[in-house]
């Protein structure tokens, strides 16, 4: 029974991490310290690899 609880807790913790990554990735551009316009940000599925492109929203 203890092993099952440990396994379930581990699964829940990993699930939380997987969910929080994209949530955080999409919130960071709206923090005042973020130096790019949030509309100019494109995400690459990895929080440390999101990119800001100056003036991107004006292209096209």
ROSE-4610 file (N, C-alpha, C; in Angstrom, 1 decimal, always signed):
// ROSE-4610
residu = [X/X/X/X/X/X/X/X/X/X/X/X/X/X/X/X/X/X/X/X/X/X/X/X/X/X/X/X/X/X/X/X/X/X/X/X/X/X/X/X/X/X/X/X/X/X/X/X/X/X/X/X/X/X/X/X/X/X/X/X/X/X/X/X/X/X/X/X/X/X/X/X/X/X/X/X/X/X/X/X/X/X/X/X/X/X/X/X/X/X/X/X/X/X/X/X/X/X/X/X/X/X/X/X/X/X/X/X/X/X/X/X/X/X/X/X/X/X/X/X/X/X/X/X/X/X/X/X/X/X/X/X/X/X/X/X/X/X/X/X/X/X/X/X/X/X/X/X/X/X/X/X/X/X/X/X/X/X/X/X/X/X/X/X/X/X/X/X/X/X/X/X/X/X/X/X/X/X/X/X]
num = [1/1/1/2/2/2/3/3/3/4/4/4/5/5/5/6/6/6/7/7/7/8/8/8/9/9/9/10/10/10/11/11/11/12/12/12/13/13/13/14/14/14/15/15/15/16/16/16/17/17/17/18/18/18/19/19/19/20/20/20/21/21/21/22/22/22/23/23/23/24/24/24/25/25/25/26/26/26/27/27/27/28/28/28/29/29/29/30/30/30/31/31/31/32/32/32/33/33/33/34/34/34/35/35/35/36/36/36/37/37/37/38/38/38/39/39/39/40/40/40/41/41/41/42/42/42/43/43/43/44/44/44/45/45/45/46/46/46/47/47/47/48/48/48/49/49/49/50/50/50/51/51/51/52/52/52/53/53/53/54/54/54/55/55/55/56/56/56/57/57/57/58/58/58/59/59/59/60/60/60]
x = [+0.8/+0.0/+0.9/+1.9/+2.8/+3.5/+3.9/+4.5/+3.5/+2.3/+1.3/+1.1/+1.0/+0.9/+2.1/+3.3/+4.5/+4.5/+4.1/+4.0/+3.0/+1.8/+0.8/+1.3/+1.9/+2.4/+3.5/+4.4/+5.4/+4.7/+3.7/+3.0/+2.3/+1.7/+1.1/+2.1/+3.2/+4.3/+4.8/+5.1/+5.6/+4.5/+3.3/+2.2/+2.1/+2.3/+2.3/+3.4/+4.6/+5.7/+5.5/+4.9/+4.6/+3.6/+2.6/+1.6/+2.2/+2.9/+3.4/+4.4/+5.2/+6.1/+5.5/+4.5/+3.8/+3.1/+2.5/+1.8/+2.8/+3.9/+4.9/+5.4/+5.7/+6.2/+5.3/+4.0/+3.1/+2.9/+3.2/+3.0/+4.2/+5.4/+6.7/+6.7/+6.2/+6.3/+5.5/+4.6/+3.8/+4.3/+5.5/+6.2/+6.9/+6.9/+7.5/+9.0/+9.7/+11.1/+11.4/+10.4/+10.5/+10.7/+11.8/+12.2/+11.6/+10.8/+10.2/+8.7/+8.1/+6.6/+6.1/+5.1/+4.6/+4.1/+3.6/+3.1/+4.2/+5.4/+6.6/+7.2/+6.7/+7.3/+6.8/+7.7/+7.3/+7.9/+7.2/+7.6/+8.1/+9.1/+9.6/+9.4/+8.5/+8.1/+9.1/+10.1/+11.1/+11.2/+10.9/+10.8/+12.1/+13.3/+14.5/+14.8/+13.9/+14.2/+13.1/+12.3/+11.3/+12.1/+11.7/+12.4/+11.5/+12.2/+11.5/+12.0/+11.2/+11.6/+11.0/+11.9/+11.5/+10.7/+9.5/+8.8/+8.1/+8.1/+7.5/+6.0/+5.3/+3.9/+3.5/+4.5/+4.2/+4.5/+5.1/+5.4/+4.2/+4.2/+3.2/+2.0]
y = [-1.2/+0.0/+1.3/+1.3/+2.4/+2.7/+1.6/+1.7/+2.3/+1.9/+2.4/+3.9/+4.3/+5.7/+6.5/+6.0/+6.6/+6.8/+5.8/+5.8/+6.8/+6.9/+7.8/+9.3/+9.5/+10.8/+11.2/+10.3/+10.6/+11.0/+10.2/+10.5/+11.9/+12.2/+13.5/+14.7/+14.5/+15.5/+15.7/+14.7/+14.8/+15.5/+15.1/+15.7/+17.2/+17.6/+19.1/+19.8/+19.2/+19.8/+19.9/+19.0/+19.0/+20.1/+20.3/+21.3/+22.7/+22.9/+24.2/+24.8/+23.9/+24.4/+25.3/+24.9/+25.7/+26.9/+26.7/+27.8/+28.9/+28.6/+29.6/+30.2/+29.4/+29.9/+31.0/+30.9/+31.8/+33.0/+32.9/+34.1/+35.0/+34.4/+35.2/+36.5/+36.5/+37.7/+38.8/+38.6/+39.7/+40.2/+39.7/+40.2/+41.5/+42.5/+43.8/+43.7/+42.7/+42.6/+42.0/+41.5/+40.9/+42.1/+42.1/+43.2/+43.3/+42.3/+42.3/+42.5/+42.9/+43.0/+41.5/+41.2/+39.8/+39.3/+40.2/+39.9/+39.4/+39.8/+39.5/+38.2/+37.5/+36.3/+35.0/+34.1/+32.8/+31.8/+30.7/+29.7/+28.4/+27.8/+26.6/+25.3/+25.4/+24.3/+24.0/+24.8/+24.7/+26.1/+26.2/+27.5/+28.3/+27.7/+28.5/+28.8/+28.3/+28.6/+29.5/+30.2/+31.1/+32.3/+32.9/+33.9/+35.2/+36.3/+37.6/+38.2/+38.6/+39.2/+40.6/+41.6/+43.0/+43.3/+43.9/+44.3/+43.2/+42.0/+40.8/+41.0/+41.6/+41.8/+42.8/+43.5/+44.5/+43.9/+42.7/+42.1/+41.4/+41.3/+40.6/+41.4]
z = [+0.0/+0.0/+0.0/+0.8/+0.8/-0.5/-1.2/-2.5/-3.5/-3.5/-4.4/-4.2/-2.9/-2.6/-3.1/-2.9/-3.4/-4.9/-5.6/-7.1/-7.5/-6.9/-7.3/-7.0/-5.9/-5.6/-6.6/-6.9/-7.9/-9.3/-9.7/-10.9/-10.9/-9.8/-9.7/-9.7/-9.0/-9.0/-10.4/-11.2/-12.5/-13.4/-13.2/-14.0/-13.8/-12.5/-12.2/-12.9/-12.9/-13.6/-15.1/-15.7/-17.1/-17.4/-16.6/-16.8/-16.5/-15.5/-15.1/-16.0/-16.8/-17.8/-18.8/-19.5/-20.5/-19.9/-18.8/-18.1/-17.8/-17.2/-16.9/-18.1/-19.2/-20.4/-21.0/-20.9/-21.4/-20.5/-19.3/-18.3/-18.3/-18.4/-18.3/-19.2/-20.4/-21.2/-20.6/-19.7/-19.1/-17.9/-17.4/-16.2/-16.6/-15.8/-16.1/-16.5/-16.0/-16.3/-17.7/-18.3/-19.7/-20.7/-21.4/-22.2/-23.6/-24.0/-25.3/-25.2/-26.3/-26.3/-26.3/-25.4/-25.4/-26.7/-27.6/-28.9/-29.8/-29.5/-30.3/-29.9/-28.9/-28.4/-29.1/-29.4/-30.0/-29.1/-28.8/-27.9/-28.7/-28.2/-28.8/-28.0/-27.1/-26.2/-25.1/-25.0/-23.9/-23.3/-22.0/-21.3/-21.6/-21.6/-21.8/-23.2/-24.1/-25.5/-26.2/-25.3/-25.9/-26.5/-27.5/-28.2/-28.3/-28.2/-28.4/-29.7/-30.6/-31.8/-31.9/-31.9/-31.9/-33.2/-33.1/-34.2/-35.0/-34.5/-35.2/-35.5/-34.5/-34.6/-35.8/-36.3/-37.4/-38.7/-38.8/-40.1/-40.7/-42.0/-42.7/-43.0]
